């Protein structure tokens, strides 16, 4: 195992982590399931590539533009679909993700279905790491503000949140846009890491992978999403020795977690200094109790 | 002055008239009772006031402004909140988080303020926490602060729902069967609470209830609904002696027995 290989896995985990963070806001905190986030990643990836190659923008600026393009696309889509409830929204996003891929398949400017080689390799472990940290901090700050609380309220009880004066549509829109922004930036990083883009990379399977990670990590937990992204991106690599059985093992691992821990890895809890302290304290307390029982 | 006015309001679902041509006024600072047999359209009236249903005909005025075309959240921001017959709390959140979430309208900071954690964010957030703390104290929920809402005892859940509604600083509070499922002791406590809330917050209250003791005990004025039609309104005494109301509740009096 050389460093180049491990670095590659870390970068891919970092990119997935960013996309998953965005989806976590939408699915875990606002309660809207999306199966089209690969579509937003694709928009971000292609826009960023155009910005760096054709417009010669610096990479960071191009990433921002890519993210904004994805957010803009989500604005249009959100206007049309966010009034749909539950499963219907889910199906709409599924269709959307596929539509974006099929459009890219046929636009020759981006290389069409054959793909687009020769994208400069700007993504490094350092910039992925920095963007991830910024992404996590921003998301944590958002969740711990009134905006985040309103989104959680919508997830818990939509009717009641209207009654306490929350504009449900507006907050779903905000959540969708921020989550598309994250996905767009992740897409931009992805393209500039692989140096090659092809619509096939953003198939429905990519969207499902992101959703699985969010559920695997635990709905409504940022640390869960982050952990899930790293574990589930690295797991197929760790299973390389299983050869053709590795995806079966991967699937079995996900099913195992779902059965043994339906609430996900973190199950709505966060890893924060205070929570760790509480956890350890409870552990110590339990030990003492046991001793007391034993003494009696 | 009337805080709420219904003018010939009709609501139909297909061919069914849930509320038919109902008019009434709720005076400012009063407690208004809404009673009637099951299916009389009481909760529908609440849904019409809060904008969950759109009215088919007529007008609803709140503080002399029409509100029947507004969306639910706008109506809430104007100062009307409610509780639900089947409790609708944010079940997985704690008592404190439930109230804190509802306080959101007292702050104005945007997403960017929240991301930067600037002065505006910190100052307003501090005020929200103070307000939530205060409300918990007033409604006697302080000892339940960190309990998940769905694990609270039934009576406490009702209290929490009222606390959550009060977080918006409403001027009109709608209570939909607040005493449902409570024992007589809890009902009396609730009666006291409703009166206290009115004094403390300077509210007008509309209450739907089947416990006649509670209705007759706290309401300044009562309206009786039956099959979506207004049957009678007046003070508790008027209602108790009204023959039409007796008929709706107890059936027709037989002339010869």
Interface residues (C-beta under 8 A of the other chain):
Chain A: X138 X141 X142 X144 X145 X146 X147 X148 X149 X150 X152 X153 X156 X157 X159 X160 X161 X162 X163 X164 X165 X166 X167 X168 X174 X268
Chain B: X50 X52 X71 X72 X73 X76 X77 X81 X82 X84 X88 X89 X90 X91 X92 X93 X97 X100 X101 X102 X103 X104 X105 X107 X109 X111 X113 X114 X115 X117 X121 X125 X128 X164 X165 X167 X168
